[in-house]
Amino acid sequence: MNVGRIGGLLSRHLYLYQRSVARLLEIFYWPFLDLVVWGFITIYLAKQGNELHGAVTFFLGALILWDVLFRAQQGIALSFLEEMWARNLMNLFASPLTVGEYLVATMVMSILKVTAVGSLMMLFALLVYSYDIFAIGMALIPFIFNLLLSGWIIGVLTTSIIMRFGQQAEVLAWGMVFLFQPISCVFYPMEVLPDILQHIAWLVPPSHVFEGMRQVLLSGEFPGAHLIWATGLNTIFLVGMVLWFYHTFNICKERGMLVRVGE
């Protein structure tokens, strides 16, 4: 790993945000809008009766944590799309930059996006709704770590598909993560899913994060079992997905498909 090459690619993407209002809106406006809408929904439900109050305390926290997953995935997928739209893939991989360095740079980019968006959402939730996500406690750190890993897994998967099939698959950069939302149990407990989906959800790392969050907020217990499952599954899937990305890249390189990506 060459830190200079990783930093160079990272700088290339950061420069895009300096004079692009559209890119800044993508980072700040949409998360802000989501928080406003869900905040009002939460207030409405809380006013319907005391029996609902305990159930809605985690809605804003779930939204903030979901955005961590979403932005982590976007950091990788959109970085690839930027190169594809600029027809820069051949230039990029004709340089000494390795596939591993490219992946590390996009993962760092996703961390920066998550930090910027997450900080804004946490501050806004605290100022407007008096919601402090740090009430989750120390479990918040492994929660965010596992959601980052899950976002990277989905992002690398999305990038592999786009690299293999080109522009016809680029819509997945925005839609792929939402395919996992129903079985990630973001806003509802796993028990409400049909039995077959519960078995599938048990193998989806984010579902353990959100189940663990509810366990902390509703009972105050540390979700050790859920965090072990989430970390173990994320580790296995991330290693497998990185190997798959290398495999897909080599196939595209041998067949000359990298030249045609973005054309």
C-alpha positions as CSV (number, residue, x, y, z in Angstrom):
1,M,0.0,0.0,0.0
2,N,1.3,3.4,-1.0
3,V,-0.1,6.2,1.1
4,G,0.8,8.8,-1.5
5,R,-1.2,7.1,-4.2
6,I,-4.1,6.6,-1.8
7,G,-4.0,10.3,-0.8
8,G,-3.8,11.4,-4.4
9,L,-6.9,9.6,-5.3
10,L,-8.7,10.8,-2.2
11,S,-7.7,14.4,-3.0
12,R,-9.0,14.0,-6.6
13,H,-12.5,13.2,-5.2
14,L,-12.4,15.9,-2.5
15,Y,-11.6,18.6,-5.1
16,L,-14.9,17.8,-6.8
17,Y,-16.8,19.0,-3.8
18,Q,-15.1,22.5,-3.5
19,R,-17.1,24.2,-6.3
20,S,-20.0,21.8,-6.7
21,V,-23.3,22.9,-5.0
22,A,-25.0,19.7,-6.3
23,R,-22.5,17.4,-4.5
24,L,-22.7,19.4,-1.3
25,L,-26.5,19.1,-1.4
26,E,-26.2,15.4,-1.9
27,I,-24.2,15.3,1.4
28,F,-26.2,17.7,3.5
29,Y,-29.6,18.5,2.1
30,W,-31.2,15.1,1.7
31,P,-30.1,13.8,5.1
32,F,-31.4,17.0,6.6
33,L,-34.8,16.5,4.8
34,D,-35.0,12.9,6.0
35,L,-34.4,14.0,9.6
36,V,-37.1,16.7,9.4
37,V,-39.7,14.3,8.0
38,W,-39.0,11.4,10.3
39,G,-38.8,13.8,13.2
40,F,-42.3,15.1,12.6
41,I,-43.5,11.5,12.2
42,T,-41.9,10.6,15.5
43,I,-43.5,13.5,17.3
44,Y,-46.9,12.7,15.8
45,L,-46.7,9.0,16.9
46,A,-45.5,10.0,20.4
47,K,-48.6,12.2,20.8
48,Q,-51.0,9.3,20.0
49,G,-50.6,7.7,23.4
50,N,-48.2,6.5,26.0
51,E,-48.3,3.0,24.7
52,L,-46.5,4.2,21.6
53,H,-43.9,6.4,23.3
54,G,-41.4,3.6,24.1
55,A,-41.7,2.3,20.6
56,V,-40.8,5.5,18.8
57,T,-37.8,6.6,20.9
58,F,-35.5,4.8,18.6
59,F,-36.9,6.2,15.3
60,L,-34.5,9.1,15.0
61,G,-31.6,6.9,16.1
62,A,-32.5,4.3,13.5
63,L,-32.6,7.0,10.8
64,I,-29.2,8.4,11.8
65,L,-27.6,4.9,11.9
66,W,-29.3,3.9,8.6
67,D,-27.7,7.0,7.0
68,V,-24.3,5.8,8.2
69,L,-24.8,2.6,6.2
70,F,-26.2,4.5,3.2
71,R,-23.3,7.0,3.1
72,A,-20.7,4.3,3.6
73,Q,-22.1,2.5,0.5
74,Q,-22.4,5.7,-1.5
75,G,-18.8,6.7,-0.7
76,I,-17.6,3.7,-2.6
77,A,-20.2,3.4,-5.4
78,L,-20.3,7.0,-6.3
79,S,-16.5,7.3,-6.3
80,F,-16.4,4.6,-9.0
81,L,-19.2,6.4,-10.9
82,E,-17.2,9.7,-10.9
83,E,-14.4,7.9,-12.6
84,M,-16.7,6.2,-15.0
85,W,-18.5,9.5,-16.0
86,A,-15.1,11.2,-16.5
87,R,-13.9,8.3,-18.6
88,N,-10.9,8.1,-16.3
89,L,-10.9,4.4,-15.4
90,M,-8.2,3.4,-18.0
91,N,-6.0,6.4,-16.9
92,L,-6.5,5.4,-13.3
93,F,-5.6,1.7,-13.6
94,A,-2.9,2.4,-16.2
95,S,-1.1,4.2,-13.4
96,P,0.8,2.4,-10.6
97,L,-2.3,2.5,-8.5
98,T,-3.3,-1.0,-7.4
99,V,-6.8,-2.3,-6.9
100,G,-6.2,-2.5,-3.1
101,E,-5.1,1.1,-2.9
102,Y,-8.2,2.1,-4.9
103,L,-10.5,0.3,-2.5
104,V,-8.8,1.8,0.5
105,A,-9.1,5.3,-0.9
106,T,-12.8,4.9,-1.6
107,M,-13.3,3.5,1.9
108,V,-11.6,6.5,3.4
109,M,-13.8,8.7,1.3
110,S,-16.9,6.9,2.7
111,I,-15.6,7.6,6.2
112,L,-15.3,11.3,5.5
113,K,-18.9,11.3,4.1
114,V,-20.2,9.5,7.1
115,T,-18.5,11.8,9.5
116,A,-19.8,14.9,7.8
117,V,-23.4,13.8,7.4
118,G,-23.6,12.0,10.7
119,S,-22.2,14.9,12.7
120,L,-24.8,17.2,11.1
121,M,-27.7,14.9,11.7
122,M,-26.7,14.3,15.3
123,L,-26.4,18.0,16.0
124,F,-29.7,18.8,14.3
125,A,-31.5,16.0,16.1
126,L,-30.2,17.3,19.4
127,L,-31.1,21.0,18.7
128,V,-34.5,20.5,17.2
129,Y,-35.9,17.3,18.8
130,S,-33.7,17.1,21.9
131,Y,-32.7,13.6,20.8
132,D,-29.2,12.6,21.9
133,I,-28.0,9.5,20.0
134,F,-25.2,9.2,22.5
135,A,-27.8,7.9,25.0
136,I,-27.1,4.6,23.4
137,G,-23.8,4.6,25.2
138,M,-20.6,2.9,24.4
139,A,-22.5,0.4,22.1
140,L,-22.7,3.3,19.6
141,I,-19.1,2.8,18.6
142,P,-19.3,-0.9,17.5
143,F,-22.7,0.0,16.0
144,I,-21.2,2.6,13.7
145,F,-18.2,0.4,13.0
146,N,-20.4,-2.5,11.8
147,L,-22.6,-0.2,9.7
148,L,-19.4,1.1,8.0
149,L,-18.4,-2.4,7.2
150,S,-21.8,-3.3,5.9
151,G,-21.8,-0.2,3.7
152,W,-18.4,-1.1,2.3
153,I,-19.7,-4.6,1.5
154,I,-22.7,-3.3,-0.4
155,G,-20.6,-0.6,-2.0
156,V,-18.0,-3.0,-3.3
157,L,-20.7,-5.4,-4.6
158,T,-22.4,-2.5,-6.4
159,T,-19.1,-1.3,-7.9
160,S,-18.4,-4.9,-9.1
161,I,-21.7,-5.1,-10.9
162,I,-21.4,-1.7,-12.5
163,M,-17.8,-2.5,-13.6
164,R,-19.1,-5.7,-15.2
165,F,-22.2,-4.4,-16.9
166,G,-21.5,-0.7,-17.4
167,Q,-23.9,2.2,-17.4
168,Q,-27.0,0.1,-17.6
169,A,-26.3,-0.9,-14.0
170,E,-25.4,2.5,-12.6
171,V,-28.8,2.9,-11.0
172,L,-27.7,0.3,-8.5
173,A,-25.4,2.9,-6.9
174,W,-28.5,4.5,-5.4
175,G,-30.9,1.5,-5.2
176,M,-28.8,-1.5,-4.1
177,V,-28.7,-0.5,-0.4
178,F,-32.5,-0.2,-0.3
179,L,-32.8,-3.8,-1.4
180,F,-31.4,-4.7,2.0
181,Q,-33.5,-2.3,4.0
182,P,-36.6,-4.5,4.5
183,I,-34.6,-7.3,6.0
184,S,-32.3,-4.9,8.0
185,C,-35.2,-4.2,10.4
186,V,-34.3,-0.5,10.6
187,F,-37.6,0.8,12.0
188,Y,-39.2,-2.4,13.3
189,P,-38.1,-5.5,15.2
190,M,-37.2,-8.7,13.4
191,E,-40.1,-10.5,14.9
192,V,-42.6,-8.7,12.7
193,L,-41.1,-10.4,9.6
194,P,-42.5,-13.6,8.2
195,D,-40.5,-16.7,9.4
196,I,-38.6,-17.2,6.2
197,L,-37.5,-13.5,6.1
198,Q,-36.5,-13.8,9.8
199,H,-34.0,-16.5,8.9
200,I,-32.6,-14.4,6.1
201,A,-32.5,-11.3,8.3
202,W,-30.5,-13.2,10.9
203,L,-27.7,-13.5,8.2
204,V,-27.8,-9.7,7.4
205,P,-25.3,-7.8,9.6
206,P,-27.3,-4.5,9.8
207,S,-30.3,-6.3,11.2
208,H,-28.2,-7.2,14.3
209,V,-27.1,-3.6,14.7
210,F,-30.6,-2.2,14.7
211,E,-31.9,-5.0,16.9
212,G,-29.1,-4.2,19.3
213,M,-29.9,-0.5,19.2
214,R,-33.5,-1.3,20.2
215,Q,-32.3,-3.6,23.0
216,V,-30.1,-0.8,24.4
217,L,-32.8,1.8,24.3
218,L,-35.7,-0.3,25.5
219,S,-34.0,-2.5,28.2
220,G,-30.6,-0.9,28.8
221,E,-28.8,-4.2,28.1
222,F,-25.6,-4.3,26.1
223,P,-26.3,-6.3,22.9
224,G,-23.2,-8.5,23.0
225,A,-24.7,-11.4,21.0
226,H,-26.0,-9.1,18.2
227,L,-22.6,-7.3,18.0
228,I,-20.7,-10.6,17.8
229,W,-23.0,-11.8,15.0
230,A,-22.8,-8.5,13.1
231,T,-19.0,-8.3,13.4
232,G,-18.5,-12.0,12.4
233,L,-20.8,-11.7,9.4
234,N,-19.3,-8.4,8.3
235,T,-15.8,-9.8,8.4
236,I,-16.7,-12.9,6.3
237,F,-18.7,-10.9,3.8
238,L,-16.2,-8.1,3.4
239,V,-13.3,-10.5,2.8
240,G,-15.4,-12.4,0.3
241,M,-16.6,-9.3,-1.5
242,V,-13.1,-7.9,-1.8
243,L,-11.9,-11.1,-3.3
244,W,-14.9,-11.0,-5.7
245,F,-14.0,-7.5,-6.7
246,Y,-10.5,-8.6,-7.6
247,H,-11.9,-11.5,-9.6
248,T,-14.3,-9.2,-11.4
249,F,-11.6,-6.6,-12.1
250,N,-9.3,-9.2,-13.6
251,I,-12.0,-10.6,-15.8
252,C,-12.9,-7.0,-17.1
253,K,-9.2,-6.3,-17.6
254,E,-8.6,-9.4,-19.6
255,R,-11.6,-8.9,-21.8
256,G,-10.9,-5.2,-22.3
257,M,-14.1,-4.2,-20.7
258,L,-12.6,-1.4,-18.6
259,V,-12.1,0.5,-21.8
260,R,-15.8,0.4,-22.6
261,V,-17.1,1.2,-19.2
262,G,-18.7,4.6,-19.3
263,E,-18.8,4.7,-23.1
